[in-house]
């Protein structure tokens, strides 16, 4: 099987964000606004088949796999983060999982959904 990963497929520029932890003035920590932790070139792969994917589309959401090169910042991504398209800031993705597909720490495949409130 041919490996379909490569830098030529990383055509999107994405911002990886998580909520800031701020002090409320009384010594308590609470969630603040979204802050960008890093930017990465990525490949967006829309999921097409399967009954759950078709049901999600009927609900107005589109699941994606976001493929990026692995780095220390990228390996810290959790479902508490979100992804924003740097070229179209209104386009956001909720992260559901992040995995290392070949266990070599070269790439990360991040499952995300567009069209869900953040």
N, C-alpha and C positions, 0 to 999 in steps of 0.2 A: 504494500500500500504506500502511496506517495504521501510525504508529509506536506501539507498545504499551508504551513506557517511560513511567514517571511515578512521582512520589513516593508515590502511593496504593498502589502495588504493593509497596513496601518494608516488609513486615510483620514480618520476622524481625530479631532483634538478634543479630549474630554477633561473636565475638572472633577477631581475626586474631593468630596466635601464631607465634613462631619460637624455636628453641633458643638459649639464652644461651651465650655463650662464657665459660668460667671457667678460672681458673688452677689447676693441680693442686698448687701449692705448690712445684714443682720448676722453674718457669719454662716449663712446657708449657701450651698451650691445648687445651682439650677441650670437647666439647658438654656443656652442663648441662641443666637442666630447661626446660620450655616457659615462655615469658614472653609476656604479651599486649602487643603493640605498638600496636594501635588497635582501636576498636570501630566497627562500621558497621551501618546499617540495610540490609537486603538482601531481594532476592526470590529464593526457591529455586524453580528450574524443573527438575522431574524429567525425565530423558530417557526416552522411551517406546519408540521404534521402532528397527528395524535389528537385524541379526543379532548384532553385538558387544554391544549393550545387552542383548538377551535372554540371551545367554550369561553376561554379568556378573550378571544377576539369578539365574540358576541357581547361580552360585557364591556367592550371598549378598551381593552388593554392589549398590549403586544409584548410578549416575552422575547428577550434577546440574550445572546451570549456575547459578552464584551471580552475580546481577547487583547491582552496587553503584555508587554515584556515584564518579567518579574524583577522587582527591586525591593529594598527594605521597606519603603513606604507602601508599595503595592501589597506586600504580604501582611500588612497591618489592617487591611480593609476587612470590615465586618458588615453584617446586615444593618447595623446602625448608621452606616454611611449612605450617601447618595452620589449619583453621577450626573453632571450637567454638561450638555453639549456646549463647548466654548464658542462655537459659531452661531448657535441659536439658543440663547440662554433660557428660553421658555421650555425647552425640551429637557425634561428630567427623567431619570431612571432610578427606581428603587432597587437596591441590591438585595437579593435573596440568598445568595451563596457565592463563595469564592473558592476555587479549587486549583490545584496544580495538576494538570491533566496527565503529565508523564513522569511526575516525581523527580524532575531534574532541576527544578527552580529556574527554568528558562522562560516559561510563559505562565500566565494566569488566565483561566477562563472564569469570568464572573457572570453568574446568572442574574439578570435584572429584568424589571418590568417597566415599560413606559405606559403612562396613562392612569396611574394610581396616585392618589393624593399623598404628598409627603408630610 
